[in-house]
């Protein structure tokens, strides 16, 4: 019989024991705490950790798809809960989550795991070190994220709100929704299709009209709206049809949403946070840009200007509107970082001249910045969502290579990028925008990752 291995790690948290337990007892906890560098999909979940509840996952181990089913066997709030593997890659797995009071305002979370590697002595010989390294990275990420989220909640006196969220399945939305839930807020999904669930609101086109009274009633109960929906801009080459879809999904849909909200009169939400992009500044070389800088030229700049103008009905109705001008959002789950990881691992270097400025931001700071915007009434208008230190593409590439421990020796010439991607290459990869987060800093947002290397180490599960 394979011997049992033990893994245990603890973290002190800035909240009392009951609050620490409640964070893990919320519906979004599993999604929020999955390490982003792992290919893990939630197939189904009971959205609770009470005895008998289950979660089913699909992951990849050494490139092979593996299904995993866990069952919760102990539920003792606010002290302890436990889950065991019913089906999965281990010969055995039991995970205890223990919560202890340190003081009236602090607690300690201890994760205690007992597991057995399959295939007997051979499996232990080949897989023991790999399993322990993966657990080290996973719980370093989980504990850092838990502490970060609870620090975020403690920094703001934001009472429980009902928040409408569009784009809940996108790169930002799929992490923002569980975070808001874990911090005590109710989240309703704003969807394009007919609303099939109590927490869905149909806003657009015929889907709204099929149940107008019900949808209006759901809109009336919202305290705030976070509007992130829009067709992805980096999914492929830009045909004229694709560019039209990119524009319409942002400009037309945003205008329609804002008209719906404005029509609510006294029942309108207090706040609308609407996605935008630093693409509004265009290609500006070495010029330093903040929220007061003039818009630039080009397709993305034109779309972003129209996108922000589409919010005017909400502004006129007295809703506090914040335009979230996102820079390059970093996460291995999607976006630019996901697309550059494989080339970087193969020794890929700078893009074009490498002198173009990339204004990046870690996904964790996007989430923290959105929460800051929800909780900061004096914040309105355009807000740059970028880290304090923009880097040239050459600098960015060098840091990524350092974190991956790979050389960055094979540049990608501009002509090759244009040949492969067309107009999109100039707009997304070769354009230069040196953007500063003036509004976030002036209103007191504390960046978790002002430094790119620290951000990548966290997001990719690497040791420093």
C-alpha positions in Angstrom: 0.0 0.0 0.0 1.3 3.5 -0.9 2.3 5.5 2.2 0.5 8.7 3.0 2.2 12.1 2.5 1.3 15.1 4.6 1.3 18.8 3.5 0.4 21.7 5.8 0.6 25.4 5.4 -0.8 28.3 7.5 -1.5 32.0 6.9 -2.6 34.7 9.3 -5.6 36.7 8.1 -6.7 40.3 8.9 -10.2 39.3 10.0 -11.8 37.4 12.8 -12.4 33.7 12.7 -16.0 33.9 11.6 -15.3 36.3 8.7 -12.4 34.1 7.5 -14.7 31.0 7.4 -17.5 33.0 5.7 -15.1 34.0 2.9 -14.5 30.3 2.1 -18.2 29.5 2.6 -19.3 31.8 -0.2 -20.5 30.5 -3.7 -17.5 32.0 -5.6 -14.7 30.7 -3.3 -13.6 27.8 -5.5 -13.5 29.9 -8.7 -11.6 32.7 -7.0 -8.9 30.5 -5.5 -8.1 28.2 -8.5 -4.5 28.9 -9.5 -4.6 30.7 -12.9 -1.6 28.9 -14.4 -3.4 25.5 -14.1 -5.8 24.4 -16.7 -8.7 23.6 -14.4 -12.4 23.8 -15.4 -15.3 23.6 -12.9 -17.7 21.1 -14.5 -20.3 21.4 -11.7 -20.6 22.5 -8.2 -23.2 22.6 -5.4 -21.9 26.1 -4.5 -21.6 25.2 -0.9 -19.3 23.4 1.5 -21.9 21.7 3.7 -21.7 17.9 4.3 -22.5 15.9 1.2 -22.0 18.8 -1.3 -19.8 18.0 -4.3 -17.6 19.7 -6.8 -16.5 18.2 -10.1 -13.4 19.5 -11.9 -11.5 18.8 -15.1 -7.8 19.4 -15.1 -4.7 18.4 -17.1 -1.9 16.4 -15.6 1.2 16.0 -17.8 -1.0 17.1 -20.7 -3.7 14.5 -20.1 -7.3 15.4 -19.1 -8.2 14.2 -15.7 -11.6 14.5 -13.9 -11.7 15.1 -10.2 -14.7 14.8 -7.8 -14.5 16.1 -4.2 -17.1 15.5 -1.5 -17.4 17.7 1.6 -17.5 15.5 4.7 -17.2 17.9 7.6 -18.9 21.3 8.1 -18.3 23.0 11.5 -18.5 26.8 11.1 -16.5 28.8 12.0 -13.8 26.3 12.9 -13.4 23.6 10.3 -14.5 22.1 7.0 -13.1 19.1 5.1 -13.3 17.6 1.6 -12.1 14.2 0.3 -11.5 12.9 -3.2 -14.2 10.6 -4.5 -12.6 10.3 -7.9 -9.4 11.7 -9.3 -5.6 11.3 -9.9 -4.6 10.5 -6.3 -4.8 7.2 -4.6 -6.2 9.1 -1.6 -6.8 12.8 -0.7 -8.2 14.5 2.4 -8.1 18.3 2.8 -8.8 19.9 6.2 -9.4 23.6 6.3 -9.0 24.8 9.9 -9.7 28.3 11.3 -8.4 29.5 14.6 -8.9 32.9 16.4 -5.6 34.8 16.9 -7.3 37.9 18.4 -10.7 39.7 18.1 -9.7 40.9 14.7 -7.2 38.3 13.4 -7.4 34.6 12.6 -5.3 31.8 11.2 -6.1 29.5 8.4 -4.4 26.1 8.3 -4.6 23.9 5.3 -3.7 20.3 6.2 -3.6 17.7 3.4 -3.0 13.9 3.6 -2.7 12.3 0.2 -1.3 9.2 -1.5 0.4 9.0 -4.9 -0.9 6.2 -7.2 1.2 3.4 -8.7 2.9 2.4 -5.4 6.6 3.0 -4.9 7.1 3.8 -8.6 4.5 6.5 -8.5 5.9 8.0 -5.3 9.4 8.0 -6.8 8.3 9.7 -10.0 5.5 11.9 -8.7 6.2 12.8 -5.1 8.4 15.9 -5.8 6.2 17.1 -8.6 3.1 16.9 -6.4 4.7 18.7 -3.5 6.0 21.5 -5.8 2.5 21.9 -7.2 1.0 22.1 -3.7 3.6 24.6 -2.6 2.7 26.9 -5.6 -1.0 26.4 -5.2 -1.2 27.2 -1.5 1.2 30.1 -1.8 -1.2 31.5 -4.4 -4.4 30.7 -2.4 -3.1 32.2 0.8 -1.8 35.3 -0.9 -5.1 35.8 -2.7 -7.2 35.2 0.5 -5.1 37.7 2.5 -5.3 40.2 -0.4 -9.0 39.9 -0.8 -9.7 40.3 3.0 -7.3 43.3 3.1 -9.3 44.8 0.3 -12.5 44.4 2.2 -11.0 45.9 5.3 -9.7 48.9 3.4 -13.2 50.1 2.4 -16.4 50.6 4.3 -18.6 49.4 1.5 -21.9 48.0 2.8 -23.5 45.0 1.1 -24.7 46.0 -2.3 -26.6 44.4 -5.2 -24.5 44.8 -8.3 -25.3 44.1 -11.9 -22.5 42.6 -13.9 -22.2 42.2 -17.6 -19.4 40.2 -19.2 -19.4 37.8 -16.2 -17.8 35.0 -18.3 -14.9 37.2 -19.6 -11.4 37.4 -18.3 -12.2 40.1 -15.7 -15.8 39.1 -15.0 -15.2 35.5 -14.1 -12.9 36.6 -11.3 -14.8 39.8 -10.3 -18.1 38.0 -9.7 -16.8 35.5 -7.1 -14.7 38.2 -5.4 -17.8 40.4 -5.0 -19.8 37.5 -3.6 -17.0 36.5 -1.2 -16.9 40.1 0.1 -20.6 40.0 0.9 -22.3 41.5 -2.1 -25.1 40.0 -4.3 -24.3 39.8 -8.0 -26.9 39.7 -10.8 -25.6 38.8 -14.3 -26.7 41.2 -17.1 -27.1 39.0 -20.1 -27.9 39.2 -23.8 -30.1 36.2 -23.9 -33.5 35.7 -22.2 -33.1 35.7 -18.4 -33.4 32.1 -17.3 -32.4 32.5 -13.6 -33.5 34.7 -10.8 -30.0 36.4 -10.7 -30.0 37.2 -14.5 -31.2 40.4 -16.1 -31.9 40.6 -19.8 -31.2 44.1 -21.0 -30.7 44.0 -24.8 -33.0 43.7 -27.8 -35.9 41.2 -27.8 -34.7 39.4 -24.7 -35.6 42.5 -22.6 -39.0 42.9 -24.1 -40.1 39.2 -23.6 -40.3 39.9 -19.9 -40.0 43.6 -19.6 -41.7 43.9 -16.2 -39.5 41.3 -14.6 -36.3 42.8 -16.1 -37.3 46.3 -15.0 -38.0 45.1 -11.5 -34.5 43.5 -11.4 -32.9 46.6 -12.7 -34.6 48.7 -10.0 -33.1 46.8 -7.2 -29.5 47.4 -8.3 -27.2 49.7 -6.3 -24.4 49.6 -9.0 -23.7 48.3 -12.4 -20.3 47.1 -13.7 -20.5 46.8 -17.5 -17.6 44.8 -19.0 -19.3 43.1 -22.0 -17.8 43.5 -25.5 -16.5 41.3 -28.3 -12.9 40.3 -27.8 -10.5 42.4 -29.8 -7.6 39.9 -30.1 -9.5 36.8 -31.3 -8.2 37.0 -34.9 -7.5 39.3 -37.8 -9.7 42.3 -38.1 -12.0 42.1 -41.1 -14.4 45.0 -41.7 -17.2 42.8 -40.3 -15.1 42.0 -37.2 -14.4 45.7 -36.6 -18.1 46.5 -36.9 -18.9 43.8 -34.4 -16.2 45.2 -32.0 -17.7 48.6 -32.3 -21.4 47.6 -32.1 -20.9 45.3 -29.1 -19.4 48.2 -27.2 -21.0 51.4 -28.4 -24.6 50.4 -29.3 -25.0 47.9 -26.4 -23.6 50.4 -23.9 -25.9 53.2 -25.1 -28.9 50.9 -24.9 -28.0 49.8 -21.3 -27.6 53.4 -20.3 -30.9 54.3 -21.7 -32.5 51.5 -19.7 -30.8 52.7 -16.5 -31.7 56.4 -17.1 -35.4 55.5 -17.6 -35.6 54.0 -14.1 -35.9 57.6 -12.6 -35.6 57.5 -8.8 -34.9 53.7 -8.9 -31.8 54.0 -10.9 -28.5 52.7 -9.6 -26.1 55.1 -8.0 -23.0 54.0 -9.9 -22.1 52.7 -13.3 -18.6 51.4 -14.0 -18.2 51.0 -17.7 -15.2 49.3 -19.4 -13.1 51.4 -21.8 -9.4 51.1 -22.8 -6.1 52.9 -22.9 -6.4 52.4 -26.7 -8.2 55.7 -26.6 -4.8 57.4 -26.5 -3.6 55.8 -29.8 0.1 55.5 -30.7 1.8 58.3 -28.8 5.5 57.3 -28.7 7.3 58.4 -25.5 4.6 60.9 -24.4 3.5 60.5 -20.8 -0.3 60.2 -20.7 -2.9 60.6 -18.0 -6.7 61.0 -17.8 -6.4 64.6 -19.0 -4.5 63.7 -22.2 -6.4 64.2 -25.5 -7.6 61.1 -27.4 -5.5 59.8 -30.2 -6.2 58.4 -33.7 -6.9 55.0 -35.1 -9.7 52.4 -34.9 -9.3 51.6 -31.2 -9.1 55.2 -30.2 -12.3 56.0 -32.2 -14.2 53.0 -30.7 -13.1 54.0 -27.2 -14.2 57.6 -27.6 -17.6 56.5 -28.9 -17.8 53.9 -26.1 -17.4 56.5 -23.4 -19.8 58.9 -25.2 -22.4 56.1 -25.2 -22.7 56.5 -21.4 -24.1 60.0 -21.7 -27.7 59.0 -20.9 -26.6 57.7 -17.6 -24.5 60.8 -16.9 -27.5 63.0 -17.7 -29.7 61.0 -15.4 -27.3 61.7 -12.4 -25.7 58.3 -12.2 -22.0 58.4 -11.2 -20.2 57.0 -14.3 -16.6 55.8 -14.2 -14.9 54.9 -17.5 -12.5 52.0 -16.7 -9.6 52.6 -19.2 -8.0 49.2 -19.1 -4.4 48.7 -20.1 -2.9 45.4 -20.9 -4.5 43.0 -18.4 -2.1 40.3 -17.3 -3.4 36.8 -16.6 -2.3 33.4 -17.9 -6.0 32.6 -18.3 -6.4 35.0 -21.3 -5.3 38.2 -23.0 -1.8 39.2 -24.0 0.0 37.2 -21.3 -1.6 33.9 -22.3 -0.7 34.6 -26.0 2.9 35.5 -25.2 3.7 32.6 -22.8 4.5 29.9 -25.4 6.7 32.2 -27.6 8.5 33.3 -24.5 9.1 29.8 -23.4 10.6 29.0 -26.8 13.0 31.9 -26.6 10.9 34.6 -28.2 12.2 38.2 -27.8 11.0 41.7 -28.4 8.3 42.7 -30.8 9.3 45.1 -33.6 11.7 47.6 -32.3 10.9 46.8 -28.7 10.8 50.6 -27.9 7.0 50.8 -27.8 5.6 51.4 -24.3 3.3 48.7 -22.8 1.0 49.9 -20.0 0.2 46.7 -18.2 -1.8 45.8 -15.1 -2.1 42.6 -13.1 -5.6 41.1 -13.0 -5.6 41.4 -9.2 -5.2 45.1 -9.5 -8.0 45.4 -12.0 -10.3 43.7 -9.5 -9.0 45.8 -6.6 -9.3 49.0 -8.7 -12.9 48.2 -9.6 -13.7 47.6 -5.9 -12.0 50.9 -5.1 -14.1 52.6 -7.8 -17.3 51.2 -6.3 -16.4 52.4 -2.9 -15.0 55.9 -3.8 -17.9 58.3 -4.5 -15.6 61.1 -5.6 -14.2 59.0 -8.5 -15.9 59.7 -11.8 -15.1 60.0 -15.5 -12.1 58.4 -17.1 -9.8 56.3 -14.8 -6.6 54.7 -16.2 -6.3 51.0 -15.1 -2.6 50.5 -15.5 0.3 49.8 -13.1 2.4 52.8 -12.0 5.4 51.7 -14.0 4.9 51.2 -17.8 7.6 49.3 -19.5 8.9 49.2 -23.1 8.2 46.0 -24.9 11.9 45.1 -24.7 11.9 45.6 -20.9 8.6 43.6 -20.5 10.0 40.8 -22.5 13.2 40.7 -20.5 11.3 40.4 -17.2 9.0 37.7 -18.6 12.1 35.7 -19.7 13.7 36.1 -16.3 10.6 34.8 -14.5 10.3 31.9 -17.0 14.1 31.3 -16.8 14.3 31.4 -20.6 16.5 33.5 -22.9 14.7 36.1 -25.0 16.8 36.0 -28.1 14.5 35.6 -31.1 12.8 39.0 -32.0 9.6 39.2 -34.0 10.1 41.8 -36.8 7.3 44.3 -37.3 6.8 43.2 -40.9 6.2 39.6 -39.8 3.6 40.7 -37.2 1.8 42.8 -39.7 1.8 39.9 -42.2 0.4 37.6 -39.7 -2.1 39.9 -37.9 -2.7 42.8 -40.2 -4.0 46.1 -38.7 -4.3 44.4 -35.3 -0.5 44.1 -35.0 0.0 47.9 -35.1 -3.0 48.6 -32.8 -2.3 46.0 -30.1 1.4 45.1 -30.3 3.4 47.9 -31.9 1.6 51.0 -30.8 3.2 52.9 -27.9 1.2 54.3 -25.0 3.0 55.4 -21.8 0.0 55.7 -19.5 -0.1 56.7 -15.8 -2.8 55.8 -13.3 -3.2 59.3 -12.0 -6.8 59.1 -10.7 -6.3 55.7 -8.9 -3.2 57.1 -7.2 -4.8 60.4 -6.2 -7.8 58.7 -4.7 -5.6 56.4 -2.6 -5.7 53.1 -4.4 -2.8 50.9 -3.1 -1.5 48.7 -6.0 -0.7 45.2 -5.0 1.6 44.7 -8.0 3.3 47.9 -9.0 6.3 45.7 -10.1 6.0 43.4 -13.1 8.3 40.7 -11.8 6.3 40.3 -8.6 3.1 40.2 -10.6 4.3 37.5 -13.0 5.8 35.4 -10.2 2.3 35.4 -8.5 0.3 34.9 -11.7 2.5 32.1 -13.0 3.1 30.3 -9.7 6.9 30.8 -9.8 9.4 31.1 -7.0 11.4 34.3 -6.8 
